[in-house]
Amino acid sequence: MISEIAHSATGIDIHPGAVIDESFFIDHGTGVVIGETAIIGKHVRIYQAVTLGAKRFPTDEEGNLIKGNARHPIVEDDVVIYAGATVLGRITIGRGSAIGGNVWLTHSVPEGSNITQAQMLAAPLDASPHHTNVGNENKSTQEIPQHH
């Protein structure tokens, strides 16, 4: 009931089962949805109309929904998710990553990634960004195709 009152006053829908660490910040929160099994790390910033949701509920042999399984994203520390991004499924957004506005993301990204709409449109649906190890850090090096 409290979450319904908060949602009607703010436009933000956070399931009470979501795990949220310290220094979590929502800017212009209208339309933010955070699912039941989402895990949000320290110092995470989220902007308006972001969804941290499930791709689907699994079903049993009789077609009944099976609830209680982890099905929402894990957002590690120091991540920024910009306006309108949709992050679905039990995937991990690596520490220090930035997810651009209006990105639709259904696969995990390593720490330090910068994911944009242009990258998502250029990559095949089953591809993930290319990575290189620099010291002990994983860095995303996916190139955006240049159109001439």
Summary of the structure (lengths in Angstrom):
residues: 148
radius of gyration: 16.2
end to end distance: 55.3
largest distance: 55.3
contacts: 418
relative contact order: 0.12
helix: 10%
strand: 29%
